[in-house]
Amino acid sequence: MENKEIELIVNGKRLDGRGLHDLRPIKIKVGVLEDADGSASVEWGGNKVVAGVYGPRECIPRHMENPYKAIVKCQYMMSTFCSLEEHGRMGPNRRSVEISKVIRQALENVIMVELFPKSQIEVYAIVLQADGGTRISALTAAVAALMDAGIPLRDTVIGVSVGKAGDKLIADLGKMEDNFGQSDVPIAFTNRDKDIVLLQMDGLLTKDELSKIIDLAFRKGEDINQLQRKAIENKYGETVSKRLRIG
């Protein structure tokens, strides 16, 4: 429930001066880690995330291997210094385990795991600076790192957080909107078919409002898709479809 003492929308503008549907500045760069098979950094507003991909390689421990496909392992972590609120011992906690799971499930929908039996693909995402929407920033970095590694994908994945604050539907929630807004809905979907692979909701929305913010997420996803593709094309001089064998 929104804290009535904090006005998040003033004269149609948000606290950082954005319009209701404006995205924060986004920068995506691939190939940022020398020893990873694929890596990427994402600066999304005040968020800074680095992701690394390792594999496909031998599955360890061996008893976890699948004779028909690769298994995907994912670990999301927040650094102890990423924000004033998020601090303490670095390592797994209830929140990081949950976010690691939803990111892994989203990626399993698009990675062609059947091409790599008896192997594993490891995805790591570390939040260096947090400013609201870190799970979407981490997923965006993970997808870009998979592209950098050249791992075949059925489609790319786009994510954005949408929600409600000041009785208005908004896109790309910042930290204050995330903490004090009326609703926060992280959503991720495939670029081509718009299949939803991640959808969580905190707060309350009507059925009509939920439908509208999903449409809003689809529209804003086009901008993020172009940034992902540009990062790959700038490094490799080839299209994403050619590099990832997307039909």
C-alpha positions in Angstrom: 0.0 0.0 0.0 1.3 3.4 -0.9 2.6 5.7 1.8 0.4 8.7 1.6 3.1 11.0 3.1 5.2 10.5 0.0 4.0 12.0 -3.3 5.4 9.8 -6.1 3.6 11.6 -8.9 3.5 15.4 -9.0 1.9 17.3 -11.9 2.2 14.2 -14.1 5.9 13.7 -13.3 7.7 11.2 -11.2 10.3 12.1 -8.5 13.2 11.8 -11.0 11.4 13.9 -13.6 10.4 11.1 -15.8 7.0 10.8 -17.4 4.7 8.0 -16.4 5.9 5.6 -19.1 9.5 6.7 -19.5 12.4 4.2 -18.9 15.5 5.2 -17.0 18.7 5.4 -19.0 20.0 1.9 -19.9 23.5 0.9 -21.0 24.3 -2.7 -22.0 27.9 -3.9 -22.7 29.0 -7.5 -23.4 32.4 -9.1 -23.0 33.3 -7.4 -19.7 34.8 -10.5 -17.9 38.0 -11.9 -19.4 37.7 -15.5 -18.1 33.9 -16.1 -18.6 32.5 -17.8 -21.7 30.1 -14.9 -21.9 29.6 -11.8 -19.8 27.7 -8.5 -19.7 27.2 -5.4 -17.6 24.0 -3.5 -17.3 23.6 0.1 -16.0 19.9 0.7 -15.6 19.1 4.0 -13.8 21.0 3.6 -10.6 21.4 -0.2 -10.9 24.7 -1.7 -11.9 24.8 -5.4 -12.5 27.5 -7.8 -13.9 26.6 -11.2 -15.2 28.9 -14.1 -16.2 28.1 -17.3 -18.1 30.2 -20.5 -17.9 29.6 -23.5 -20.1 28.2 -25.6 -21.5 30.7 -27.8 -19.6 30.8 -31.1 -17.6 28.1 -31.3 -15.0 29.3 -31.3 -11.5 28.3 -33.3 -9.4 27.8 -36.0 -12.0 24.7 -37.4 -10.4 22.8 -34.2 -11.4 23.5 -34.5 -15.1 20.6 -35.2 -17.5 21.3 -37.5 -20.4 19.0 -35.6 -22.7 19.8 -31.9 -22.0 21.9 -29.5 -20.2 20.9 -28.3 -16.7 20.9 -24.5 -16.1 22.2 -23.2 -12.8 21.7 -19.6 -11.8 22.9 -17.5 -8.9 21.7 -14.0 -8.2 23.5 -12.0 -5.5 23.5 -8.5 -4.1 26.8 -7.1 -2.9 27.1 -5.9 0.7 27.7 -2.3 -0.6 25.0 -2.1 -3.3 22.8 0.3 -1.3 22.1 1.7 2.2 19.3 -0.8 2.8 20.8 -4.0 1.2 23.8 -4.8 3.3 25.1 -7.5 5.5 26.8 -10.9 4.8 27.1 -11.6 1.1 25.7 -14.9 0.1 22.5 -16.8 -0.3 19.4 -15.6 1.6 15.7 -16.1 1.1 15.3 -13.3 -1.4 18.4 -14.2 -3.5 17.4 -17.8 -3.7 13.9 -16.8 -4.9 15.2 -14.5 -7.5 17.8 -17.0 -8.6 15.0 -19.5 -9.2 12.8 -17.2 -11.2 15.6 -16.0 -13.4 16.7 -19.7 -14.0 13.1 -20.6 -14.9 12.9 -17.7 -17.4 16.2 -18.7 -19.1 15.3 -22.4 -19.3 12.4 -21.4 -21.6 14.7 -20.1 -24.3 18.1 -21.9 -24.0 18.3 -24.8 -26.4 19.4 -27.2 -23.6 18.6 -30.3 -25.7 21.8 -29.5 -27.8 24.1 -30.1 -24.8 23.2 -33.3 -23.0 25.0 -34.3 -19.8 26.3 -30.8 -19.3 25.6 -27.7 -17.3 25.3 -24.0 -18.1 26.1 -21.7 -15.1 24.7 -18.1 -15.0 25.9 -15.7 -12.3 24.5 -12.1 -11.7 25.9 -9.8 -9.1 24.3 -6.5 -8.2 27.0 -3.9 -7.5 24.6 -1.0 -7.0 20.8 -1.2 -6.4 18.1 1.3 -7.2 14.9 -0.7 -7.7 14.2 -3.4 -10.3 17.4 -5.4 -9.7 15.9 -8.7 -10.7 15.0 -7.4 -14.2 18.4 -5.7 -14.5 20.0 -9.0 -13.6 17.9 -11.0 -16.0 18.8 -8.5 -18.8 22.5 -8.8 -18.0 22.1 -12.6 -18.0 20.5 -12.7 -21.4 23.2 -10.4 -22.8 25.9 -12.7 -21.3 24.3 -15.8 -22.9 24.3 -13.9 -26.2 28.0 -13.1 -25.7 28.7 -16.8 -25.0 27.0 -17.7 -28.3 24.7 -20.2 -26.6 21.8 -21.0 -29.0 18.5 -19.5 -27.9 15.0 -20.0 -29.2 14.4 -16.3 -28.7 15.8 -13.4 -26.6 14.1 -12.4 -23.3 13.1 -8.9 -22.4 12.2 -7.7 -19.0 10.8 -4.5 -17.4 9.1 -3.6 -14.2 5.7 -2.0 -14.4 3.2 -1.0 -11.7 1.1 1.6 -10.0 1.9 4.7 -8.0 -0.2 7.8 -7.2 -3.1 5.9 -8.8 -1.3 6.0 -12.1 0.2 3.1 -14.1 3.9 3.5 -14.6 6.8 1.8 -16.3 10.3 1.0 -14.9 9.9 1.6 -11.2 12.7 3.2 -9.3 13.5 2.4 -5.7 11.1 4.9 -4.1 8.3 3.7 -6.3 9.2 0.1 -5.6 9.2 0.7 -1.8 6.2 3.0 -1.5 4.1 2.6 -4.6 0.8 0.7 -4.8 2.0 -2.2 -6.9 5.1 -3.5 -8.5 5.0 -6.1 -11.3 8.3 -7.4 -12.7 7.6 -9.1 -16.0 9.8 -10.8 -18.6 8.8 -12.2 -22.0 10.2 -13.5 -25.3 10.8 -10.9 -28.0 9.2 -12.7 -30.9 6.1 -14.4 -29.5 5.6 -12.3 -26.3 5.4 -15.5 -24.2 5.6 -14.4 -20.6 8.4 -16.3 -18.8 8.5 -14.3 -15.5 5.6 -12.5 -13.8 5.4 -11.5 -10.1 3.2 -9.0 -8.4 3.5 -7.1 -5.1 0.4 -5.0 -4.2 -3.1 -5.0 -5.7 -4.3 -4.3 -9.2 -7.7 -4.8 -10.9 -7.9 -7.2 -13.8 -8.2 -4.2 -16.2 -5.1 -2.5 -14.7 -3.1 -5.7 -14.9 -4.0 -6.1 -18.6 -3.0 -2.5 -19.3 0.4 -2.7 -17.6 1.2 -6.0 -19.4 0.5 -4.1 -22.7 2.7 -1.3 -21.4 5.5 -3.7 -20.7 5.3 -5.2 -24.2 5.6 -1.6 -25.7 8.6 -0.6 -23.5 10.2 -3.9 -24.2 10.9 -2.9 -27.8 13.4 -0.2 -26.6 15.2 -2.8 -24.4 15.4 -5.3 -27.2 17.1 -2.8 -29.5 19.7 -2.1 -26.8 20.4 -5.8 -26.3 20.8 -6.3 -30.1 23.0 -3.3 -30.5 25.4 -4.5 -27.7 26.0 -7.7 -29.6 26.2 -6.1 -33.0 28.7 -3.6 -31.8 31.1 -6.3 -30.6 30.6 -9.0 -33.2 29.4 -7.2 -36.3 26.6 -9.7 -36.8 23.0 -9.9 -36.0 21.6 -11.5 -32.9 19.6 -14.0 -35.1 22.8 -15.2 -36.8 24.9 -15.4 -33.7 22.3 -17.3 -31.7 20.8 -19.4 -34.5 17.4 -17.9 -34.0 15.1 -18.7 -36.9 
